[in-house]
Amino acid sequence: MIDAIEQNLLREVADLDSLPVGAYNIRANGQLAGRNTTANIDIVTKDDKPGIDIYIRPFTKNESVHIPVILSQTGLTDLVYNDFHIGEGADVTIIAGCGIHNCGGGNAQHDGIHTFYLAKNAKLRYVEKHYGEGDGRGKQVMNPTTIVHLAEGAQMEMETTQIAGIDDTMRKTSGDLAEGASLVIHEKIMTTGDQHAVTDFDVDLNGEGCSANVVSRSVAKDVRSEEHTSELQSHQRQLRLRGPLRVRRHHHGPRLGHCQPGPDRQQCGRQPDPRSRHRQDCR
């Protein structure tokens, strides 16, 4: 049974005031709190470790899956391994997210390891929001890991947002792209006070004509620490990106970062920051 606190968390991270239409899997305090499947989308609990496998049939169109996670118990560490298998030619949306309510002396932590397998010409829009709240005695901690494997012609767009209230986070994204595949990542991070955020991107561009576009924006209130590392590695001469590109930054206050490969060179639209260090110049 979802109580009022947990319902508010669902509203914050998944825009849910009631159970969604279509496929969904709701995880609350480390346990299954609700699940529904459809003719084209199946959700199976893993046998060997905590987490689920989501299977989307080839050529499934205009369907969505909601997979929110909520924590309302102090002292709880929740670890899940979720694998997403997107069939050939499918075009779907996955809405994830995690909300933590921590009123107690212990930390509340969620570590989600999500692995995506997109078959040939599959398209996926993936939306993930993180939110925390509490009385200040314990921390809200989230460590999301995202791994993407894009087959020929596959397209994935990620929209990840840290809304507020996360004291510590290590955000890792890695993947590999085949011929003609496309990965677009939009990341937004809000931190306040002494909250600490680290983001790391590591993507291999293996196929001819594939591309990756990473946009990371951060907004801070008061004092905080952030570190951002990106590596886009090209393995084909024909690719637009001449990698690797690495960017690392520690800073306080709001910053805007955007690095995007150009036709014959790397173009960096990052606003100048004397405290930033570009490990390879963007020419």
C-alpha positions in Angstrom: 0.0 0.0 0.0 1.4 3.4 -1.0 1.0 6.0 1.7 0.8 9.8 1.3 4.6 10.4 1.6 5.3 7.7 -1.1 2.6 9.1 -3.3 4.3 12.5 -3.2 7.6 10.9 -4.2 5.9 9.3 -7.2 4.5 12.6 -8.2 7.9 14.3 -8.0 9.9 11.7 -10.0 7.3 10.2 -12.4 4.4 12.7 -12.5 2.1 10.0 -11.2 -1.0 10.8 -9.1 -2.5 7.4 -9.7 -1.4 4.1 -11.3 -0.2 4.7 -14.9 -1.8 3.3 -18.0 0.1 0.6 -19.7 3.2 -1.3 -18.4 4.7 -0.3 -15.0 6.8 -1.6 -12.2 6.8 0.3 -8.9 9.5 -0.5 -6.3 9.1 0.8 -2.7 11.7 0.3 0.0 13.3 -2.6 -1.8 10.1 -4.5 -2.5 7.7 -4.8 -5.4 4.7 -2.5 -4.8 2.9 -2.9 -8.1 3.3 -4.2 -11.7 1.4 -4.4 -14.9 2.4 -5.8 -18.3 0.9 -5.5 -21.8 0.8 -7.7 -24.9 4.0 -6.0 -26.2 5.8 -5.3 -22.9 6.8 -7.9 -20.4 8.5 -7.4 -17.0 10.2 -10.3 -15.3 11.8 -10.4 -11.8 15.5 -11.5 -11.9 16.3 -14.9 -10.3 20.0 -14.3 -9.5 20.0 -10.7 -8.2 17.7 -7.8 -7.3 16.1 -6.2 -10.3 14.0 -6.8 -13.4 14.2 -7.6 -17.1 12.0 -5.6 -19.4 11.3 -7.1 -22.8 9.7 -4.9 -25.5 8.6 -6.7 -28.7 10.0 -5.8 -32.1 8.1 -2.9 -33.9 6.2 -1.9 -30.7 5.0 1.7 -31.2 3.6 4.5 -29.0 3.8 2.6 -25.7 5.5 3.5 -22.5 6.8 1.9 -19.3 7.0 3.5 -15.8 9.6 2.0 -13.4 9.8 4.4 -10.4 11.7 3.6 -7.2 10.8 5.2 -3.9 12.5 4.9 -0.4 10.9 6.2 2.8 12.9 4.2 5.4 16.0 5.6 7.0 19.1 3.4 7.0 18.0 1.5 3.9 20.4 0.8 1.0 18.6 -0.4 -2.2 20.5 -1.9 -5.1 18.9 -3.0 -8.3 20.0 -4.3 -11.7 17.5 -3.5 -14.4 18.0 -4.7 -18.0 16.0 -3.3 -20.9 15.7 -5.3 -24.1 14.2 -3.1 -26.9 13.2 -5.1 -30.0 14.0 -4.2 -33.6 12.1 -1.3 -35.0 10.4 -0.5 -31.7 9.7 3.2 -30.7 8.9 3.5 -27.0 9.3 5.7 -23.9 10.6 4.5 -20.5 10.0 6.8 -17.5 12.2 6.0 -14.5 13.2 7.9 -11.5 13.9 7.6 -7.8 12.5 9.6 -4.8 13.9 9.4 -1.2 12.1 10.6 2.0 14.6 10.3 4.9 13.5 11.4 8.3 16.0 9.6 10.6 19.5 9.3 11.7 20.7 6.9 9.0 21.5 7.4 5.3 19.0 6.3 2.6 20.6 5.2 -0.6 19.6 3.8 -4.0 22.0 2.4 -6.5 20.4 1.6 -9.8 22.4 -0.2 -12.6 20.4 0.0 -15.8 21.6 -1.7 -19.0 19.9 -1.1 -22.3 20.1 -3.3 -25.4 18.6 -1.6 -28.4 18.2 -3.8 -31.5 18.5 -2.6 -35.1 16.6 0.6 -35.8 15.0 0.7 -32.3 14.2 4.1 -30.8 14.0 4.9 -27.1 13.2 8.0 -25.1 14.4 7.5 -21.5 13.4 9.9 -18.8 14.8 9.8 -15.3 14.3 12.1 -12.3 15.9 12.1 -8.9 14.5 13.8 -5.8 15.2 13.7 -2.1 13.8 15.2 1.1 14.4 14.8 4.8 15.0 16.3 8.2 18.8 16.7 7.7 19.9 14.0 10.1 20.7 11.5 7.5 21.8 11.8 3.8 19.9 11.0 0.6 22.3 9.2 -1.7 21.8 8.1 -5.3 24.3 6.4 -7.6 22.8 5.7 -11.0 24.8 3.7 -13.5 23.6 3.6 -17.1 25.0 1.2 -19.8 23.8 1.4 -23.4 24.4 -0.9 -26.3 23.0 0.5 -29.5 22.9 -1.8 -32.6 22.9 -0.5 -36.2 20.6 2.4 -36.7 19.3 2.5 -33.1 18.5 5.8 -31.5 18.4 6.6 -27.8 17.6 9.9 -26.1 18.2 10.3 -22.4 16.8 13.1 -20.2 18.2 12.8 -16.7 17.3 15.4 -14.0 18.4 15.7 -10.4 15.6 17.9 -9.1 16.7 18.6 -5.5 17.6 17.1 -2.1 20.4 14.6 -3.1 23.3 15.0 -0.8 25.8 12.7 -2.7 25.6 11.2 -6.2 28.0 9.4 -8.5 26.4 9.3 -12.0 28.1 7.0 -14.5 27.1 6.6 -18.2 28.9 4.3 -20.6 28.1 2.6 -23.9 29.0 1.5 -27.4 27.4 2.5 -30.7 27.2 0.5 -33.9 27.0 1.8 -37.4 24.5 4.7 -37.8 23.5 4.6 -34.1 22.7 7.8 -32.2 22.9 8.7 -28.5 21.7 12.0 -27.1 22.1 12.8 -23.4 20.6 15.8 -21.6 21.6 16.0 -18.0 20.4 18.6 -15.4 21.7 18.7 -11.9 20.6 20.9 -9.0 22.6 21.0 -5.8 22.4 23.0 -2.6 24.8 23.7 0.2 27.5 21.1 0.7 25.9 18.5 -1.6 28.3 16.7 -3.9 27.7 15.5 -7.5 30.0 13.6 -9.8 29.1 12.7 -13.4 31.1 10.5 -15.7 30.5 9.7 -19.4 32.4 7.1 -21.4 31.0 6.2 -24.8 32.7 4.2 -27.6 31.7 5.2 -31.2 32.4 2.0 -33.0 30.4 2.2 -36.2 30.6 4.3 -39.3 28.2 7.3 -39.1 27.3 6.9 -35.5 27.1 9.9 -33.2 26.9 11.0 -29.6 25.8 14.4 -28.1 26.2 15.1 -24.4 24.7 18.2 -22.8 25.2 18.7 -19.1 23.8 21.6 -17.1 24.2 22.3 -13.4 22.7 24.9 -11.1 24.0 25.4 -7.5 22.7 27.2 -4.5 25.2 28.3 -1.9 28.3 26.1 -1.8 28.8 22.7 -3.4 31.2 20.5 -5.2 30.8 19.0 -8.7 33.0 16.9 -10.9 32.3 16.1 -14.6 34.3 13.8 -16.8 33.5 13.0 -20.4 35.2 10.7 -22.9 33.9 10.1 -26.4 36.2 7.7 -28.2 36.1 7.2 -32.0 37.2 4.0 -33.6 36.4 4.9 -37.2 38.1 7.5 -39.3 34.9 8.3 -41.0 33.2 9.4 -37.8 32.6 13.1 -37.1 34.2 13.0 -33.7 38.0 13.1 -33.4 38.3 11.8 -29.8 39.0 11.3 -27.2 37.6 14.4 -25.5 37.9 14.6 -21.7 36.5 17.4 -19.6 36.8 17.6 -15.8 35.6 20.4 -13.7 35.3 21.3 -10.0 33.4 24.5 -9.3 31.0 26.4 -7.1 27.9 28.2 -8.4 25.9 27.7 -11.6 27.6 26.6 -14.7 26.5 25.6 -18.2 28.4 22.9 -20.1 27.9 21.7 -23.7 30.4 19.7 -25.8 29.3 18.5 -29.2 31.3 17.0 -32.1 31.3 19.0 -35.4 31.7 17.8 -38.9 35.5 17.8 -39.0 36.4 19.0 -35.5 35.4 19.1 -31.9 33.3 22.1 -31.0 33.0 23.1 -27.4 30.4 25.7 -26.4 31.4 25.6 -22.7 31.3 28.9 -21.1 34.9 30.0 -20.0 35.8 29.0 -16.5 39.3 29.5 -15.2 38.9 26.6 -12.8 38.0 24.2 -15.5 40.6 22.0 -17.2 40.2 20.7 -20.8 42.4 17.7 -21.1 42.3 18.0 -24.8 41.8 21.3 -26.5 38.5 21.8 -28.5 39.6 23.1 -31.8 
